[in-house]
Amino acid sequence: MAGWVYIMASRKHGTLYVGVTSDLPRRVHEHRNGLLPGFTERYGCKRLVWSEQFSTIGDAIAREKAVKKWRRAWKVQAIEAANPDWDDLYETLNW
């Protein structure tokens, strides 16, 4: 089963959330619509700004743990390298 590591943001340079999932479109939909209580709902992290796909969920989980340990500046650098305007990438996902 494939896996994804992703970063949600409240706005450009706002609050960041790092997560992992096997179904990125579903999970981002849940964040955007506040379907699950928690950090992203509390801090308004509704914008998908960065993601990486992995061939296995185990690889994705390992990467998520690493990304969560990154300094904030490194996360911002990764986002801006792939998505300089911090656009919401949700609409680009292939359902």
Secondary structure, DSSP 8 states (H G I E B T S, - for coil): --EEEEEEESSTTS-EEEEEES-HHHHHHHHHTT-S-SHHHHHT--EEEEEEEESSHHHHHHHHHHHHHS-HHHHHHHHHHH-TT---GGGGS--
